[in-house]
């Protein structure tokens, strides 16, 4: 099974590396969101540090949604999805491969957006980086775990790209809340023990929705 | 289609509902004692809490019906899931309207982002998203499939939303029945209101379910007529 997941994952990665469609859009959009927040939070210039975790995650989630939207629309061109569905394998494997690929794109975008935000908001971090990577990793896996299946659902509708954020944002709220809290703990306090609770909730979310989506993915793909 | 004997049952249910709603209004406004600190304001409680209970029951029913649809692939479970989602949204709309009306004089704010309020709002948004999915898929089979999957995801999400906000300060009183905080003098009115809202829930579910079955039947006949033509 890991071999098959790897094959799907590698396929998506290769397509992205050759076209760079999603990643360029994700990076650009994420940075534009940061710029907009800089002006939107003009009045709170003095307490900007407290707002950074929220700004960061809004930017991650927005740019991540762009990436998720592309995931199935590229498969629709030239009936690629039909070809993929002909492969004799469990549909759950397709889910895992695509979910991991989406997570990798998001993490790359997050790294770049994060560096930009450090510059824009005048923050310096060094020893916090390992903790931030942990939070970004779990938060991103949670986001893509449910984002992948909802992207497949929205690809089946008339509204496609428009629908995904509408159905995805209410569902990923727990990830957003806990990721913002955890990032705030890292950036604004030194109490790393307090990270346990948000990380536990995010992991639980990821495991629950990873399992549910793995089992239900077969139903949302059209034959 | 709906056999006549069910129609009689609905007439009886409708009559019972009318009587119990009048009784519930009487008990809530006149029968129950005035609350000591909040005064008459507290009477919103008799509509706010039963609506919340019925809304949760409806969303639970939507979850069960969604799971059963994916197992059995029978359209009747999809009709049940749709009816439950719509009725649940209606009850939660009542909760979200009566809540701020009560909160403004009692807490001096319309809204606070406490766990119970936030998760109620998110639950309402989740099922509006469920209705959005339904309205954007043409093919009935696929619509049923997509919405069933989303119904399962939405219902599993609800407790995680609630617990992930739990560690913030909660201003909302915890359910009265758990803590036994409701004065015995208020209990009859409260129980009558729950009974009346339960009847309303059952009645609306039945009407909506039969309407959806009739609509599906009409759709099927139309397709048959098209095939003949």
Interface residues (C-beta under 8 A of the other chain):
Chain A: X146 X149 X150 X153 X154 X156 X157 X158 X159 X163 X166 X167 X170 X171 X173 X174 X177 X178 X197 X198 X201 X204 X205 X208 X209 X212 X213 X216 X219 X220 X222
Chain B: X70 X122 X125 X126 X129 X132 X133 X136 X137 X138 X142 X145 X146 X148 X149 X150 X152 X153 X154 X156 X157 X160 X161 X163 X164 X165 X167
